[in-house]
Amino acid sequence: MAEQATIQEVSDAMYKMIKDSMGQKKWKATDLTKAVEQLFGERCDKALIKSAIRDLIESGKCVYTYFGGSFIEIPHKEGAEN
């Protein structure tokens, strides 16, 4: 059996997915979970994925948005912010 993935590995992969598709696709938590399960296979489970999502949100790398559904996105920069 393959070695278990770490929370950091999973959260980094999630962040890359979200960043690469920014402006084209919004990720729901369930869609992100399915994509990560497919990417890592047996190396991670739903509990690890949930912990990785929590890590992204708590670190401020990603935020939940609630426009027509609940999505995980990278925080948008304000107009005056550089």
C-alpha positions as CSV (number, residue, x, y, z in Angstrom):
1,M,0.0,0.0,0.0
2,A,1.2,3.5,-0.8
3,E,2.3,5.9,1.9
4,Q,-0.4,8.2,3.3
5,A,-0.3,11.7,1.8
6,T,0.3,14.6,4.2
7,I,-2.2,17.5,4.8
8,Q,0.4,19.9,3.4
9,E,0.7,17.9,0.1
10,V,-3.1,17.7,-0.3
11,S,-3.7,21.4,0.5
12,D,-0.9,22.4,-1.9
13,A,-2.5,20.3,-4.7
14,M,-5.9,21.9,-3.9
15,Y,-4.5,25.4,-3.9
16,K,-2.8,24.7,-7.3
17,M,-6.1,23.4,-8.7
18,I,-8.1,26.4,-7.5
19,K,-5.4,28.9,-8.7
20,D,-5.0,27.3,-12.1
21,S,-8.7,27.5,-12.8
22,M,-9.4,30.9,-11.3
23,G,-11.8,32.9,-13.4
24,Q,-12.9,29.8,-15.3
25,K,-14.3,27.5,-12.7
26,K,-15.5,27.8,-9.1
27,W,-14.8,24.8,-6.9
28,K,-17.5,23.4,-4.6
29,A,-16.0,21.4,-1.6
30,T,-17.5,18.2,-3.0
31,D,-16.0,18.8,-6.5
32,L,-12.6,19.5,-4.9
33,T,-12.9,16.4,-2.8
34,K,-13.6,14.2,-5.9
35,A,-10.7,15.8,-7.8
36,V,-8.3,15.2,-5.0
37,E,-9.5,11.6,-4.4
38,Q,-8.9,11.0,-8.1
39,L,-5.4,12.7,-8.0
40,F,-4.1,10.9,-4.9
41,G,-6.1,7.7,-5.1
42,E,-5.6,5.4,-2.0
43,R,-3.0,7.9,-0.5
44,C,-5.7,10.0,1.0
45,D,-9.2,9.7,2.5
46,K,-12.1,12.1,3.1
47,A,-11.0,13.0,6.6
48,L,-7.5,14.1,5.3
49,I,-9.2,16.1,2.5
50,K,-11.5,17.8,5.0
51,S,-8.5,18.7,7.1
52,A,-6.6,20.1,4.1
53,I,-9.6,22.3,3.2
54,R,-9.8,23.5,6.8
55,D,-6.0,24.3,6.5
56,L,-6.5,26.4,3.4
57,I,-9.4,28.4,4.9
58,E,-7.7,28.9,8.3
59,S,-4.4,30.0,6.7
60,G,-6.2,32.6,4.6
61,K,-5.0,31.1,1.3
62,C,-8.6,30.4,0.3
63,V,-12.1,31.6,1.4
64,Y,-15.6,30.4,1.1
65,T,-17.9,32.5,-1.1
66,Y,-21.6,32.3,-1.2
67,F,-22.9,33.6,-4.5
68,G,-25.4,31.2,-6.0
69,G,-23.9,28.4,-3.9
70,S,-21.0,27.7,-1.6
71,F,-17.6,27.8,-3.3
72,I,-13.9,27.7,-2.3
73,E,-11.9,30.5,-4.0
74,I,-8.7,32.5,-3.6
75,P,-9.4,35.8,-2.0
76,H,-10.0,38.6,-4.5
77,K,-7.9,41.7,-4.3
78,E,-9.7,45.0,-3.8
79,G,-9.4,47.7,-6.5
80,A,-7.0,50.0,-4.6
81,E,-4.9,47.1,-3.2
82,N,-1.8,46.1,-5.1
